[in-house]
Amino acid sequence: MSLRVAVPILVVFVMASAIALVNARYEARSLFIKSEQLSLQAQELDIAWRHLQSDRAELARHARITLLAKEDLNLVPAELPRTMYIPGRPSVLLPREGRP
């Protein structure tokens, strides 16, 4: 192959290689930026999850539930004189005397 033909072919390959390199770097930067954005979004979601867990724990506190039961539902604690016991057979789930 003559030098007159080889040089233009070599120049074309070098240009194609340079364009491929620029494209690969651009894709790598784009993917890195997307990765960073997703990491930030994951951190934000983690913070939101922790806030929701804290809110749920606050809403499920025994003192808050007792207060809502007294104020909103007008419930009162069971008192011994108001407690009614129903006579009957013991539960089948309780162990009976004399049986294993």
C-alpha positions as CSV (number, residue, x, y, z in Angstrom):
1,M,0.0,0.0,0.0
2,S,1.4,3.4,-0.8
3,L,2.1,6.1,1.6
4,R,-0.4,8.3,-0.2
5,V,-3.3,5.9,0.6
6,A,-2.2,4.9,4.1
7,V,-1.9,8.4,5.5
8,P,-5.5,9.4,4.8
9,I,-6.8,6.1,6.1
10,L,-4.7,6.6,9.3
11,V,-6.1,10.1,9.7
12,V,-9.6,8.8,9.4
13,F,-9.0,6.2,12.1
14,V,-7.4,8.7,14.4
15,M,-10.3,11.1,14.0
16,A,-12.8,8.3,14.6
17,S,-10.9,7.3,17.7
18,A,-10.9,10.9,19.0
19,I,-14.6,11.2,18.4
20,A,-15.2,7.9,20.2
21,L,-13.1,9.1,23.1
22,V,-15.0,12.4,23.4
23,N,-18.3,10.5,23.3
24,A,-17.2,8.0,26.0
25,R,-16.0,10.8,28.3
26,Y,-19.3,12.7,27.8
27,E,-21.3,9.5,28.6
28,A,-19.1,8.9,31.7
29,R,-19.7,12.5,32.9
30,S,-23.4,12.2,32.3
31,L,-23.6,8.9,34.2
32,F,-21.6,10.3,37.1
33,I,-23.9,13.3,37.4
34,K,-26.9,11.0,37.3
35,S,-25.3,8.9,40.0
36,E,-24.7,11.9,42.2
37,Q,-28.3,13.1,41.7
38,L,-29.6,9.7,42.7
39,S,-27.4,9.6,45.8
40,L,-28.8,13.0,46.9
41,Q,-32.3,11.7,46.2
42,A,-31.6,8.6,48.3
43,Q,-30.3,10.8,51.2
44,E,-33.4,12.9,51.0
45,L,-35.7,9.9,51.0
46,D,-33.8,8.4,54.0
47,I,-34.3,11.7,55.9
48,A,-38.0,11.7,55.0
49,W,-38.3,8.1,56.1
50,R,-36.7,8.9,59.5
51,H,-39.1,11.8,59.9
52,L,-42.0,9.5,59.2
53,Q,-40.7,6.9,61.7
54,S,-40.4,9.7,64.3
55,D,-43.9,11.0,63.5
56,R,-45.4,7.4,63.7
57,A,-43.7,6.8,67.1
58,E,-45.0,10.1,68.4
59,L,-48.6,9.3,67.2
60,A,-48.4,5.8,68.7
61,R,-47.3,7.0,72.2
62,H,-49.4,5.5,75.0
63,A,-50.0,8.9,76.6
64,R,-51.3,10.4,73.4
65,I,-53.7,7.5,72.8
66,T,-55.0,7.7,76.3
67,L,-55.6,11.4,76.0
68,L,-57.5,11.0,72.7
69,A,-59.5,8.2,74.2
70,K,-60.5,10.4,77.1
71,E,-61.1,13.6,75.2
72,D,-62.5,12.6,71.8
73,L,-64.2,9.3,72.6
74,N,-65.1,10.0,76.3
75,L,-63.7,6.7,77.4
76,V,-62.8,6.1,81.0
77,P,-60.6,3.4,82.6
78,A,-62.4,0.3,83.8
79,E,-63.1,0.5,87.6
80,L,-63.6,-2.5,89.8
81,P,-67.2,-1.6,90.8
82,R,-68.2,-1.2,87.2
83,T,-66.6,-4.5,86.1
84,M,-69.0,-7.4,85.5
85,Y,-67.8,-10.9,85.5
86,I,-69.7,-13.5,83.5
87,P,-69.9,-17.0,85.1
88,G,-69.4,-20.0,82.9
89,R,-67.1,-22.7,81.9
90,P,-63.4,-22.0,81.7
91,S,-61.8,-21.5,78.4
92,V,-60.8,-24.6,76.4
93,L,-57.4,-23.1,76.0
94,L,-56.6,-23.2,79.7
95,P,-55.0,-26.4,80.9
96,R,-57.3,-28.5,83.1
97,E,-56.3,-30.0,86.3
98,G,-55.4,-33.7,86.2
99,R,-54.5,-33.6,82.5
100,P,-51.1,-33.0,81.0
